[in-house]
Amino acid sequence: MIFIENYRMNIKEGKGKLIKIDLNEKIDRVNFIERINQHQKEFRLFFTKLYDEDNYEYYRVADLHNGDHFYAQVFDDCLFLNLHKLCCGNNVFRIYSNLQKHFSPSIHLEIDGKTVKI
Protein backbone atom coordinates (compact mmCIF):
# COMPACT_ATOMS: atom_id res chain seq x y z
CA MET A 1 0.00 0.00 0.00
CA ILE A 2 2.88 2.38 0.74
CA PHE A 3 4.19 1.82 -2.80
CA ILE A 4 0.83 2.88 -4.26
CA GLU A 5 0.50 5.83 -1.90
CA ASN A 6 3.93 7.09 -2.96
CA TYR A 7 2.42 7.74 -6.39
CA ARG A 8 -0.52 9.82 -5.16
CA MET A 9 -0.97 13.07 -7.08
CA ASN A 10 0.18 16.37 -5.66
CA ILE A 11 -0.43 18.88 -8.45
CA LYS A 12 1.13 21.81 -6.54
CA GLU A 13 4.41 19.94 -6.16
CA GLY A 14 4.23 18.28 -9.58
CA LYS A 15 4.47 14.82 -8.04
CA GLY A 16 2.63 11.59 -8.57
CA LYS A 17 1.39 9.39 -11.38
CA LEU A 18 -1.94 8.07 -12.52
CA ILE A 19 -2.56 4.46 -11.56
CA LYS A 20 -3.75 2.30 -14.43
CA ILE A 21 -5.97 -0.75 -14.22
CA ASP A 22 -5.74 -2.51 -17.58
CA LEU A 23 -8.95 -4.46 -18.18
CA ASN A 24 -7.50 -6.52 -21.06
CA GLU A 25 -10.76 -6.28 -23.01
CA LYS A 26 -13.17 -3.68 -24.32
CA ILE A 27 -16.09 -2.64 -22.16
CA ASP A 28 -19.27 -0.66 -22.53
CA ARG A 29 -18.31 2.19 -20.20
CA VAL A 30 -21.85 3.06 -19.10
CA ASN A 31 -22.83 -0.52 -18.29
CA PHE A 32 -19.49 -1.13 -16.59
CA ILE A 33 -19.94 1.80 -14.18
CA GLU A 34 -23.58 0.88 -13.55
CA ARG A 35 -22.45 -2.63 -12.55
CA ILE A 36 -19.89 -1.23 -10.12
CA ASN A 37 -22.38 1.19 -8.60
CA GLN A 38 -24.94 -1.63 -8.14
CA HIS A 39 -22.49 -3.91 -6.27
CA GLN A 40 -22.10 -1.77 -3.15
CA LYS A 41 -21.42 -4.67 -0.78
CA GLU A 42 -18.38 -5.67 -2.81
CA PHE A 43 -16.98 -2.42 -4.20
CA ARG A 44 -18.16 0.12 -1.63
CA LEU A 45 -17.30 2.73 -4.24
CA PHE A 46 -19.71 4.98 -6.08
CA PHE A 47 -18.83 6.65 -9.39
CA THR A 48 -20.39 10.05 -10.20
CA LYS A 49 -19.77 11.29 -13.73
CA LEU A 50 -18.27 14.76 -13.93
CA TYR A 51 -17.87 15.02 -17.71
CA ASP A 52 -17.47 13.14 -21.00
CA GLU A 53 -14.66 13.29 -23.52
CA ASP A 54 -14.57 11.54 -26.88
CA ASN A 55 -12.63 8.50 -25.67
CA TYR A 56 -13.22 8.47 -21.90
CA GLU A 57 -15.46 9.63 -19.08
CA TYR A 58 -14.22 11.40 -15.96
CA TYR A 59 -15.67 10.46 -12.56
CA ARG A 60 -15.42 11.46 -8.94
CA VAL A 61 -15.37 8.21 -6.98
CA ALA A 62 -16.66 8.17 -3.41
CA ASP A 63 -15.37 5.48 -1.07
CA LEU A 64 -18.45 4.49 0.90
CA HIS A 65 -16.28 2.64 3.41
CA ASN A 66 -14.28 5.58 4.75
CA GLY A 67 -15.82 8.67 3.13
CA ASP A 68 -12.73 9.36 1.02
CA HIS A 69 -12.79 10.20 -2.68
CA PHE A 70 -10.55 10.06 -5.73
CA TYR A 71 -10.94 10.57 -9.47
CA ALA A 72 -11.10 8.08 -12.34
CA GLN A 73 -10.90 8.23 -16.10
CA VAL A 74 -12.80 5.32 -17.63
CA PHE A 75 -11.69 4.31 -21.13
CA ASP A 76 -12.97 1.41 -23.26
CA ASP A 77 -10.22 -0.92 -22.03
CA CYS A 78 -8.75 0.58 -18.85
CA LEU A 79 -9.20 2.87 -15.88
CA PHE A 80 -6.81 5.58 -14.72
CA LEU A 81 -7.08 6.42 -11.03
CA ASN A 82 -5.96 9.74 -9.63
CA LEU A 83 -5.43 9.59 -5.86
CA HIS A 84 -5.06 12.99 -4.23
CA LYS A 85 -2.29 13.52 -1.70
CA LEU A 86 -4.26 12.30 1.34
CA CYS A 87 -6.23 9.52 -0.35
CA CYS A 88 -5.77 6.02 1.04
CA GLY A 89 -4.11 3.46 -1.24
CA ASN A 90 -6.60 0.90 0.00
CA ASN A 91 -9.08 2.36 -2.52
CA VAL A 92 -6.90 0.97 -5.31
CA PHE A 93 -6.78 -2.46 -3.67
CA ARG A 94 -10.54 -2.46 -3.19
CA ILE A 95 -11.40 -1.67 -6.79
CA TYR A 96 -8.61 -3.87 -8.19
CA SER A 97 -9.45 -6.98 -6.18
CA ASN A 98 -13.17 -6.64 -6.79
CA LEU A 99 -12.67 -6.12 -10.52
CA GLN A 100 -10.58 -9.31 -10.55
CA LYS A 101 -13.35 -11.18 -8.77
CA HIS A 102 -16.41 -9.75 -10.54
CA PHE A 103 -15.08 -8.74 -13.94
CA SER A 104 -11.95 -10.63 -15.01
CA PRO A 105 -9.04 -12.30 -13.21
CA SER A 106 -6.72 -11.23 -16.04
CA ILE A 107 -6.74 -7.50 -15.29
CA HIS A 108 -3.49 -5.95 -14.11
CA LEU A 109 -2.28 -2.85 -12.32
CA GLU A 110 0.32 -0.48 -13.77
CA ILE A 111 2.09 2.47 -12.20
CA ASP A 112 4.54 4.61 -14.15
CA GLY A 113 4.48 2.10 -17.03
CA LYS A 114 5.38 -0.86 -14.82
CA THR A 115 3.12 -3.77 -13.95
CA VAL A 116 2.63 -4.09 -10.20
CA LYS A 117 2.51 -7.62 -8.82
CA ILE A 118 -0.17 -7.99 -6.16
Secondary structure by P-SEA (a helix, b strand, c coil): caaaaaacccccccbbbbbbbccccccaaaaaaaaaaaacccccbbbbbccccccccccccccccccccbbbbbcccbbbbbbcccccaaaaaaaaaaaaaccccccccccccccccc
